[in-house]
Amino acid sequence: MSAFYLWLPFLLIRFGLLSMLSQTALARAAHFAPMTGAEKAAYYIYQITNLAILGSAFFLKTRFNLSLLFWISAALYGLGLVLCAAAVYSFAGSGSETFSRRGLYQFSRHPMYIAYFICFIGIAGLTQSLLFLVLVLIFQISAHWIILAEERECLARFGDAYRTYSSEVRRYL
C-alpha cells in the first residue's frame, strides 16, 4: 500500500476537521508569525521538507508485517492522529481573540507540532524509510524556529497572560 494513504487521515484531521469546527481557526492555523534572521531560513526549510515528506509518501510503500517495529510504528501513527485531533479540537474552540489553554494546551504550548512529529515518526517506521525519517527530523528541527516566532507574536499580542501561561506550561512536553 502506498504511504500516501497514511497521509489521508492526517490531512482530514488537520484541514477537514479544523475547517468543520471553525473557519477562523483554519485561517489562524495557516498564519505564520513574522520571522527574523535564522527563523526565515527555518521557514523555507520547514516548507521544503513538508513538501518532501508529502511527496515522498507517493513513492514509499507501507510495510505490513508482524515485527516489533511495525507495531510500535502503528501505535505511534495512531497516537499521533488522536493527539492531532484533540489538539485541533482545542485549538478550534479557543476563538480568535485569545490563545488556547484547554485540552492538550494545558500540558504543552504546541501539541499540534508534537502530534505531527509522533504521526510522522510512525509513518517513517511503517515505511522503514531512512530518508523519510531524516526529512521528518529536519522538519521538526526547523519547526522549532517557527515556534519561537509564534511565541514571540503571542507574547506581543497577549502580553502578561501569555507570559504567565508560558511559565506554567512547557513548550513541548
Rosetta constraint file for C-alpha pairs under 8 A:
AtomPair CA 1 CA 5 HARMONIC 7.53 0.50
AtomPair CA 1 CA 61 HARMONIC 5.48 0.50
AtomPair CA 1 CA 62 HARMONIC 5.47 0.50
AtomPair CA 1 CA 63 HARMONIC 7.82 0.50
AtomPair CA 2 CA 6 HARMONIC 7.95 0.50
AtomPair CA 2 CA 57 HARMONIC 6.96 0.50
AtomPair CA 2 CA 58 HARMONIC 6.22 0.50
AtomPair CA 2 CA 59 HARMONIC 7.01 0.50
AtomPair CA 2 CA 60 HARMONIC 5.96 0.50
AtomPair CA 2 CA 61 HARMONIC 4.57 0.50
AtomPair CA 2 CA 62 HARMONIC 6.02 0.50
AtomPair CA 3 CA 7 HARMONIC 7.15 0.50
AtomPair CA 3 CA 57 HARMONIC 4.83 0.50
AtomPair CA 3 CA 58 HARMONIC 6.33 0.50
AtomPair CA 3 CA 59 HARMONIC 7.48 0.50
AtomPair CA 3 CA 60 HARMONIC 5.43 0.50
AtomPair CA 3 CA 61 HARMONIC 5.14 0.50
AtomPair CA 3 CA 62 HARMONIC 5.29 0.50
AtomPair CA 3 CA 123 HARMONIC 7.55 0.50
AtomPair CA 3 CA 127 HARMONIC 6.93 0.50
AtomPair CA 4 CA 8 HARMONIC 6.92 0.50
AtomPair CA 4 CA 54 HARMONIC 7.43 0.50
AtomPair CA 4 CA 57 HARMONIC 4.69 0.50
AtomPair CA 4 CA 58 HARMONIC 5.24 0.50
AtomPair CA 4 CA 60 HARMONIC 7.80 0.50
AtomPair CA 5 CA 9 HARMONIC 7.78 0.50
AtomPair CA 6 CA 10 HARMONIC 7.29 0.50
AtomPair CA 6 CA 123 HARMONIC 7.17 0.50
AtomPair CA 7 CA 11 HARMONIC 6.05 0.50
AtomPair CA 7 CA 54 HARMONIC 7.65 0.50
AtomPair CA 7 CA 57 HARMONIC 7.86 0.50
AtomPair CA 8 CA 12 HARMONIC 6.04 0.50
AtomPair CA 9 CA 13 HARMONIC 6.14 0.50
AtomPair CA 9 CA 81 HARMONIC 7.50 0.50
AtomPair CA 10 CA 14 HARMONIC 5.95 0.50
AtomPair CA 10 CA 81 HARMONIC 6.27 0.50
AtomPair CA 10 CA 84 HARMONIC 7.90 0.50
AtomPair CA 11 CA 15 HARMONIC 5.71 0.50
AtomPair CA 11 CA 16 HARMONIC 6.98 0.50
AtomPair CA 12 CA 16 HARMONIC 4.51 0.50
AtomPair CA 12 CA 17 HARMONIC 6.23 0.50
AtomPair CA 13 CA 17 HARMONIC 4.78 0.50
AtomPair CA 13 CA 18 HARMONIC 6.75 0.50
AtomPair CA 13 CA 81 HARMONIC 7.69 0.50
AtomPair CA 13 CA 84 HARMONIC 7.12 0.50
AtomPair CA 13 CA 85 HARMONIC 5.86 0.50
AtomPair CA 13 CA 88 HARMONIC 7.62 0.50
AtomPair CA 14 CA 18 HARMONIC 6.05 0.50
AtomPair CA 14 CA 84 HARMONIC 7.14 0.50
AtomPair CA 14 CA 85 HARMONIC 7.39 0.50
AtomPair CA 14 CA 88 HARMONIC 6.90 0.50
AtomPair CA 15 CA 19 HARMONIC 5.91 0.50
AtomPair CA 15 CA 26 HARMONIC 7.19 0.50
AtomPair CA 16 CA 20 HARMONIC 6.19 0.50
AtomPair CA 17 CA 21 HARMONIC 6.14 0.50
AtomPair CA 17 CA 85 HARMONIC 7.71 0.50
AtomPair CA 17 CA 88 HARMONIC 7.54 0.50
AtomPair CA 18 CA 22 HARMONIC 6.02 0.50
AtomPair CA 18 CA 23 HARMONIC 7.36 0.50
AtomPair CA 18 CA 25 HARMONIC 6.87 0.50
AtomPair CA 18 CA 26 HARMONIC 5.80 0.50
AtomPair CA 18 CA 88 HARMONIC 6.04 0.50
AtomPair CA 18 CA 89 HARMONIC 7.19 0.50
AtomPair CA 18 CA 92 HARMONIC 6.52 0.50
AtomPair CA 19 CA 23 HARMONIC 5.03 0.50
AtomPair CA 19 CA 25 HARMONIC 7.41 0.50
AtomPair CA 19 CA 26 HARMONIC 5.55 0.50
AtomPair CA 21 CA 25 HARMONIC 7.91 0.50
AtomPair CA 21 CA 89 HARMONIC 7.33 0.50
AtomPair CA 21 CA 92 HARMONIC 6.09 0.50
AtomPair CA 21 CA 93 HARMONIC 7.87 0.50
AtomPair CA 22 CA 26 HARMONIC 6.37 0.50
AtomPair CA 22 CA 92 HARMONIC 5.68 0.50
AtomPair CA 22 CA 93 HARMONIC 7.80 0.50
AtomPair CA 23 CA 27 HARMONIC 6.40 0.50
AtomPair CA 24 CA 28 HARMONIC 6.15 0.50
AtomPair CA 24 CA 95 HARMONIC 7.83 0.50
AtomPair CA 24 CA 96 HARMONIC 6.94 0.50
AtomPair CA 25 CA 29 HARMONIC 6.01 0.50
AtomPair CA 25 CA 91 HARMONIC 6.97 0.50
AtomPair CA 25 CA 92 HARMONIC 5.10 0.50
AtomPair CA 25 CA 95 HARMONIC 7.22 0.50
AtomPair CA 25 CA 96 HARMONIC 7.13 0.50
AtomPair CA 26 CA 30 HARMONIC 6.34 0.50
AtomPair CA 26 CA 92 HARMONIC 7.75 0.50
AtomPair CA 27 CA 31 HARMONIC 6.43 0.50
AtomPair CA 28 CA 96 HARMONIC 7.56 0.50
AtomPair CA 32 CA 146 HARMONIC 7.73 0.50
AtomPair CA 32 CA 150 HARMONIC 7.25 0.50
AtomPair CA 33 CA 146 HARMONIC 7.59 0.50
AtomPair CA 33 CA 149 HARMONIC 5.73 0.50
AtomPair CA 33 CA 150 HARMONIC 5.20 0.50
AtomPair CA 33 CA 153 HARMONIC 6.25 0.50
AtomPair CA 34 CA 149 HARMONIC 6.60 0.50
AtomPair CA 34 CA 150 HARMONIC 7.95 0.50
AtomPair CA 34 CA 153 HARMONIC 7.60 0.50
AtomPair CA 35 CA 39 HARMONIC 5.33 0.50
AtomPair CA 35 CA 40 HARMONIC 5.51 0.50
AtomPair CA 35 CA 146 HARMONIC 7.58 0.50
AtomPair CA 35 CA 149 HARMONIC 5.78 0.50
AtomPair CA 36 CA 40 HARMONIC 5.76 0.50
AtomPair CA 37 CA 41 HARMONIC 7.27 0.50
AtomPair CA 38 CA 42 HARMONIC 6.17 0.50
AtomPair CA 38 CA 145 HARMONIC 7.66 0.50
AtomPair CA 39 CA 43 HARMONIC 6.04 0.50
AtomPair CA 39 CA 145 HARMONIC 5.28 0.50
AtomPair CA 39 CA 146 HARMONIC 6.25 0.50
AtomPair CA 39 CA 149 HARMONIC 7.21 0.50
AtomPair CA 40 CA 44 HARMONIC 6.57 0.50
AtomPair CA 41 CA 45 HARMONIC 6.28 0.50
AtomPair CA 42 CA 46 HARMONIC 5.87 0.50
AtomPair CA 42 CA 142 HARMONIC 4.81 0.50
AtomPair CA 42 CA 143 HARMONIC 7.24 0.50
AtomPair CA 42 CA 145 HARMONIC 6.16 0.50
AtomPair CA 42 CA 146 HARMONIC 7.04 0.50
AtomPair CA 43 CA 47 HARMONIC 6.23 0.50
AtomPair CA 43 CA 142 HARMONIC 6.81 0.50
AtomPair CA 43 CA 143 HARMONIC 7.59 0.50
AtomPair CA 43 CA 145 HARMONIC 7.65 0.50
AtomPair CA 43 CA 146 HARMONIC 6.44 0.50
AtomPair CA 44 CA 48 HARMONIC 6.08 0.50
AtomPair CA 45 CA 49 HARMONIC 5.97 0.50
AtomPair CA 45 CA 138 HARMONIC 7.84 0.50
AtomPair CA 45 CA 139 HARMONIC 7.19 0.50
AtomPair CA 45 CA 142 HARMONIC 6.41 0.50
AtomPair CA 46 CA 50 HARMONIC 5.94 0.50
AtomPair CA 46 CA 138 HARMONIC 7.67 0.50
AtomPair CA 46 CA 139 HARMONIC 5.21 0.50
AtomPair CA 46 CA 140 HARMONIC 7.83 0.50
AtomPair CA 46 CA 142 HARMONIC 5.38 0.50
AtomPair CA 46 CA 143 HARMONIC 6.26 0.50
AtomPair CA 47 CA 51 HARMONIC 6.29 0.50
AtomPair CA 48 CA 52 HARMONIC 6.11 0.50
AtomPair CA 49 CA 53 HARMONIC 5.88 0.50
AtomPair CA 49 CA 135 HARMONIC 5.94 0.50
AtomPair CA 49 CA 136 HARMONIC 7.47 0.50
AtomPair CA 49 CA 138 HARMONIC 7.07 0.50
AtomPair CA 49 CA 139 HARMONIC 5.54 0.50
AtomPair CA 50 CA 54 HARMONIC 6.31 0.50
AtomPair CA 50 CA 139 HARMONIC 6.62 0.50
AtomPair CA 51 CA 55 HARMONIC 5.81 0.50
AtomPair CA 52 CA 56 HARMONIC 5.75 0.50
AtomPair CA 52 CA 135 HARMONIC 7.30 0.50
AtomPair CA 53 CA 57 HARMONIC 6.47 0.50
AtomPair CA 53 CA 132 HARMONIC 6.46 0.50
AtomPair CA 53 CA 135 HARMONIC 6.37 0.50
AtomPair CA 53 CA 136 HARMONIC 7.05 0.50
AtomPair CA 54 CA 58 HARMONIC 7.45 0.50
AtomPair CA 55 CA 59 HARMONIC 7.60 0.50
AtomPair CA 56 CA 60 HARMONIC 6.34 0.50
AtomPair CA 56 CA 132 HARMONIC 7.32 0.50
AtomPair CA 57 CA 61 HARMONIC 7.70 0.50
AtomPair CA 60 CA 127 HARMONIC 6.40 0.50
AtomPair CA 60 CA 129 HARMONIC 7.73 0.50
AtomPair CA 61 CA 127 HARMONIC 5.73 0.50
AtomPair CA 62 CA 126 HARMONIC 5.46 0.50
AtomPair CA 62 CA 127 HARMONIC 4.58 0.50
AtomPair CA 62 CA 128 HARMONIC 7.94 0.50
AtomPair CA 63 CA 70 HARMONIC 7.68 0.50
AtomPair CA 63 CA 126 HARMONIC 5.80 0.50
AtomPair CA 63 CA 127 HARMONIC 5.57 0.50
AtomPair CA 63 CA 128 HARMONIC 7.27 0.50
AtomPair CA 64 CA 70 HARMONIC 6.92 0.50
AtomPair CA 64 CA 126 HARMONIC 7.44 0.50
AtomPair CA 65 CA 70 HARMONIC 6.40 0.50
AtomPair CA 66 CA 70 HARMONIC 6.34 0.50
AtomPair CA 66 CA 71 HARMONIC 7.00 0.50
AtomPair CA 67 CA 71 HARMONIC 6.59 0.50
AtomPair CA 68 CA 72 HARMONIC 6.11 0.50
AtomPair CA 69 CA 73 HARMONIC 5.89 0.50
AtomPair CA 69 CA 125 HARMONIC 6.56 0.50
AtomPair CA 69 CA 126 HARMONIC 7.70 0.50
AtomPair CA 70 CA 74 HARMONIC 5.98 0.50
AtomPair CA 70 CA 125 HARMONIC 6.70 0.50
AtomPair CA 70 CA 126 HARMONIC 5.80 0.50
AtomPair CA 71 CA 75 HARMONIC 6.08 0.50
AtomPair CA 72 CA 76 HARMONIC 6.18 0.50
AtomPair CA 72 CA 122 HARMONIC 7.65 0.50
AtomPair CA 73 CA 77 HARMONIC 6.04 0.50
AtomPair CA 73 CA 121 HARMONIC 7.26 0.50
AtomPair CA 73 CA 122 HARMONIC 4.24 0.50
AtomPair CA 73 CA 123 HARMONIC 6.80 0.50
AtomPair CA 73 CA 124 HARMONIC 7.69 0.50
AtomPair CA 73 CA 125 HARMONIC 5.02 0.50
AtomPair CA 73 CA 126 HARMONIC 5.63 0.50
AtomPair CA 74 CA 78 HARMONIC 6.11 0.50
AtomPair CA 74 CA 122 HARMONIC 6.01 0.50
AtomPair CA 74 CA 123 HARMONIC 7.80 0.50
AtomPair CA 74 CA 125 HARMONIC 7.98 0.50
AtomPair CA 74 CA 126 HARMONIC 6.71 0.50
AtomPair CA 75 CA 79 HARMONIC 5.97 0.50
AtomPair CA 75 CA 122 HARMONIC 7.29 0.50
AtomPair CA 76 CA 80 HARMONIC 5.94 0.50
AtomPair CA 76 CA 118 HARMONIC 5.83 0.50
AtomPair CA 76 CA 119 HARMONIC 6.03 0.50
AtomPair CA 76 CA 121 HARMONIC 7.07 0.50
AtomPair CA 76 CA 122 HARMONIC 4.80 0.50
AtomPair CA 77 CA 81 HARMONIC 6.35 0.50
AtomPair CA 77 CA 118 HARMONIC 6.51 0.50
AtomPair CA 77 CA 119 HARMONIC 4.28 0.50
AtomPair CA 77 CA 120 HARMONIC 6.93 0.50
AtomPair CA 77 CA 121 HARMONIC 7.21 0.50
AtomPair CA 77 CA 122 HARMONIC 4.24 0.50
AtomPair CA 77 CA 123 HARMONIC 6.25 0.50
AtomPair CA 78 CA 82 HARMONIC 6.29 0.50
AtomPair CA 78 CA 119 HARMONIC 7.02 0.50
AtomPair CA 78 CA 122 HARMONIC 7.95 0.50
AtomPair CA 79 CA 83 HARMONIC 6.05 0.50
AtomPair CA 79 CA 115 HARMONIC 7.81 0.50
AtomPair CA 79 CA 118 HARMONIC 7.23 0.50
AtomPair CA 79 CA 119 HARMONIC 7.01 0.50
AtomPair CA 80 CA 84 HARMONIC 5.95 0.50
AtomPair CA 80 CA 114 HARMONIC 7.94 0.50
AtomPair CA 80 CA 115 HARMONIC 4.62 0.50
AtomPair CA 80 CA 116 HARMONIC 6.35 0.50
AtomPair CA 80 CA 117 HARMONIC 7.44 0.50
AtomPair CA 80 CA 118 HARMONIC 4.90 0.50
AtomPair CA 80 CA 119 HARMONIC 4.07 0.50
AtomPair CA 80 CA 120 HARMONIC 7.83 0.50
AtomPair CA 80 CA 122 HARMONIC 7.89 0.50
AtomPair CA 81 CA 85 HARMONIC 6.18 0.50
AtomPair CA 81 CA 115 HARMONIC 6.89 0.50
AtomPair CA 81 CA 116 HARMONIC 8.00 0.50
AtomPair CA 81 CA 119 HARMONIC 6.21 0.50
AtomPair CA 82 CA 86 HARMONIC 6.21 0.50
AtomPair CA 83 CA 87 HARMONIC 6.00 0.50
AtomPair CA 83 CA 111 HARMONIC 7.47 0.50
AtomPair CA 83 CA 112 HARMONIC 7.45 0.50
AtomPair CA 83 CA 115 HARMONIC 5.36 0.50
AtomPair CA 84 CA 88 HARMONIC 6.00 0.50
AtomPair CA 84 CA 111 HARMONIC 7.52 0.50
AtomPair CA 84 CA 112 HARMONIC 5.61 0.50
AtomPair CA 84 CA 115 HARMONIC 5.03 0.50
AtomPair CA 84 CA 116 HARMONIC 6.91 0.50
AtomPair CA 85 CA 89 HARMONIC 6.10 0.50
AtomPair CA 86 CA 90 HARMONIC 6.30 0.50
AtomPair CA 86 CA 103 HARMONIC 7.20 0.50
AtomPair CA 86 CA 104 HARMONIC 6.97 0.50
AtomPair CA 87 CA 91 HARMONIC 5.97 0.50
AtomPair CA 87 CA 103 HARMONIC 7.12 0.50
AtomPair CA 87 CA 104 HARMONIC 5.95 0.50
AtomPair CA 87 CA 105 HARMONIC 7.37 0.50
AtomPair CA 87 CA 111 HARMONIC 5.94 0.50
AtomPair CA 87 CA 112 HARMONIC 5.59 0.50
AtomPair CA 88 CA 92 HARMONIC 5.98 0.50
AtomPair CA 88 CA 112 HARMONIC 7.13 0.50
AtomPair CA 89 CA 93 HARMONIC 6.39 0.50
AtomPair CA 90 CA 94 HARMONIC 6.58 0.50
AtomPair CA 90 CA 100 HARMONIC 6.69 0.50
AtomPair CA 90 CA 102 HARMONIC 6.07 0.50
AtomPair CA 90 CA 103 HARMONIC 5.54 0.50
AtomPair CA 90 CA 104 HARMONIC 7.16 0.50
AtomPair CA 90 CA 105 HARMONIC 7.37 0.50
AtomPair CA 91 CA 95 HARMONIC 7.99 0.50
AtomPair CA 91 CA 99 HARMONIC 7.96 0.50
AtomPair CA 91 CA 100 HARMONIC 5.79 0.50
AtomPair CA 93 CA 100 HARMONIC 7.57 0.50
AtomPair CA 94 CA 98 HARMONIC 6.46 0.50
AtomPair CA 94 CA 99 HARMONIC 6.03 0.50
AtomPair CA 94 CA 100 HARMONIC 4.82 0.50
AtomPair CA 94 CA 101 HARMONIC 7.72 0.50
AtomPair CA 94 CA 102 HARMONIC 7.91 0.50
AtomPair CA 95 CA 99 HARMONIC 7.47 0.50
AtomPair CA 95 CA 100 HARMONIC 7.97 0.50
AtomPair CA 98 CA 158 HARMONIC 7.34 0.50
AtomPair CA 99 CA 154 HARMONIC 7.97 0.50
AtomPair CA 100 CA 105 HARMONIC 6.22 0.50
AtomPair CA 101 CA 105 HARMONIC 4.96 0.50
AtomPair CA 101 CA 106 HARMONIC 5.38 0.50
AtomPair CA 102 CA 106 HARMONIC 5.50 0.50
AtomPair CA 104 CA 108 HARMONIC 6.32 0.50
AtomPair CA 104 CA 111 HARMONIC 6.28 0.50
AtomPair CA 105 CA 109 HARMONIC 5.41 0.50
AtomPair CA 105 CA 110 HARMONIC 7.02 0.50
AtomPair CA 105 CA 111 HARMONIC 6.52 0.50
AtomPair CA 106 CA 169 HARMONIC 6.60 0.50
AtomPair CA 107 CA 169 HARMONIC 5.83 0.50
AtomPair CA 107 CA 170 HARMONIC 6.76 0.50
AtomPair CA 107 CA 173 HARMONIC 7.04 0.50
AtomPair CA 108 CA 169 HARMONIC 5.82 0.50
AtomPair CA 108 CA 170 HARMONIC 5.30 0.50
AtomPair CA 108 CA 171 HARMONIC 5.57 0.50
AtomPair CA 108 CA 172 HARMONIC 5.17 0.50
AtomPair CA 108 CA 173 HARMONIC 5.80 0.50
AtomPair CA 109 CA 166 HARMONIC 7.51 0.50
AtomPair CA 109 CA 169 HARMONIC 6.38 0.50
AtomPair CA 109 CA 170 HARMONIC 6.26 0.50
AtomPair CA 109 CA 171 HARMONIC 4.93 0.50
AtomPair CA 109 CA 172 HARMONIC 6.39 0.50
AtomPair CA 110 CA 114 HARMONIC 6.65 0.50
AtomPair CA 110 CA 147 HARMONIC 7.91 0.50
AtomPair CA 110 CA 171 HARMONIC 6.28 0.50
AtomPair CA 110 CA 172 HARMONIC 6.04 0.50
AtomPair CA 111 CA 115 HARMONIC 6.01 0.50
AtomPair CA 111 CA 172 HARMONIC 7.07 0.50
AtomPair CA 112 CA 116 HARMONIC 6.15 0.50
AtomPair CA 113 CA 117 HARMONIC 6.26 0.50
AtomPair CA 113 CA 140 HARMONIC 7.99 0.50
AtomPair CA 113 CA 143 HARMONIC 7.74 0.50
AtomPair CA 114 CA 118 HARMONIC 6.24 0.50
AtomPair CA 114 CA 172 HARMONIC 7.01 0.50
AtomPair CA 115 CA 119 HARMONIC 6.04 0.50
AtomPair CA 116 CA 120 HARMONIC 5.98 0.50
AtomPair CA 117 CA 121 HARMONIC 6.01 0.50
AtomPair CA 117 CA 136 HARMONIC 7.25 0.50
AtomPair CA 117 CA 140 HARMONIC 6.75 0.50
AtomPair CA 118 CA 122 HARMONIC 6.23 0.50
AtomPair CA 119 CA 123 HARMONIC 6.40 0.50
AtomPair CA 120 CA 124 HARMONIC 6.15 0.50
AtomPair CA 120 CA 136 HARMONIC 6.56 0.50
AtomPair CA 121 CA 125 HARMONIC 6.32 0.50
AtomPair CA 121 CA 133 HARMONIC 6.72 0.50
AtomPair CA 121 CA 136 HARMONIC 7.10 0.50
AtomPair CA 122 CA 126 HARMONIC 6.13 0.50
AtomPair CA 123 CA 127 HARMONIC 6.07 0.50
AtomPair CA 124 CA 128 HARMONIC 5.70 0.50
AtomPair CA 124 CA 129 HARMONIC 5.64 0.50
AtomPair CA 124 CA 130 HARMONIC 7.29 0.50
AtomPair CA 124 CA 132 HARMONIC 5.64 0.50
AtomPair CA 124 CA 133 HARMONIC 5.27 0.50
AtomPair CA 125 CA 129 HARMONIC 6.98 0.50
AtomPair CA 125 CA 133 HARMONIC 7.99 0.50
AtomPair CA 129 CA 133 HARMONIC 6.34 0.50
AtomPair CA 130 CA 134 HARMONIC 6.19 0.50
AtomPair CA 131 CA 135 HARMONIC 6.21 0.50
AtomPair CA 132 CA 136 HARMONIC 6.17 0.50
AtomPair CA 133 CA 137 HARMONIC 6.25 0.50
AtomPair CA 134 CA 138 HARMONIC 6.23 0.50
AtomPair CA 135 CA 139 HARMONIC 5.99 0.50
AtomPair CA 136 CA 140 HARMONIC 6.09 0.50
AtomPair CA 137 CA 141 HARMONIC 6.16 0.50
AtomPair CA 138 CA 142 HARMONIC 6.15 0.50
AtomPair CA 139 CA 143 HARMONIC 6.11 0.50
AtomPair CA 140 CA 144 HARMONIC 6.58 0.50
AtomPair CA 141 CA 145 HARMONIC 7.44 0.50
AtomPair CA 142 CA 146 HARMONIC 6.85 0.50
AtomPair CA 143 CA 147 HARMONIC 6.11 0.50
AtomPair CA 144 CA 148 HARMONIC 6.36 0.50
AtomPair CA 145 CA 149 HARMONIC 6.55 0.50
AtomPair CA 146 CA 150 HARMONIC 6.24 0.50
AtomPair CA 147 CA 151 HARMONIC 6.10 0.50
AtomPair CA 148 CA 152 HARMONIC 6.23 0.50
AtomPair CA 149 CA 153 HARMONIC 6.26 0.50
AtomPair CA 150 CA 154 HARMONIC 6.17 0.50
AtomPair CA 151 CA 155 HARMONIC 6.05 0.50
AtomPair CA 152 CA 156 HARMONIC 6.28 0.50
AtomPair CA 153 CA 157 HARMONIC 6.07 0.50
AtomPair CA 154 CA 158 HARMONIC 5.63 0.50
AtomPair CA 154 CA 159 HARMONIC 7.40 0.50
AtomPair CA 154 CA 162 HARMONIC 6.63 0.50
AtomPair CA 155 CA 159 HARMONIC 4.88 0.50
AtomPair CA 155 CA 160 HARMONIC 7.43 0.50
AtomPair CA 155 CA 162 HARMONIC 5.64 0.50
AtomPair CA 155 CA 163 HARMONIC 6.41 0.50
AtomPair CA 158 CA 162 HARMONIC 5.53 0.50
AtomPair CA 159 CA 163 HARMONIC 6.29 0.50
AtomPair CA 160 CA 164 HARMONIC 5.96 0.50
AtomPair CA 161 CA 165 HARMONIC 6.23 0.50
AtomPair CA 162 CA 166 HARMONIC 5.96 0.50
AtomPair CA 163 CA 167 HARMONIC 6.31 0.50
AtomPair CA 164 CA 168 HARMONIC 6.33 0.50
AtomPair CA 165 CA 169 HARMONIC 5.90 0.50
AtomPair CA 166 CA 170 HARMONIC 6.72 0.50
AtomPair CA 166 CA 171 HARMONIC 7.36 0.50
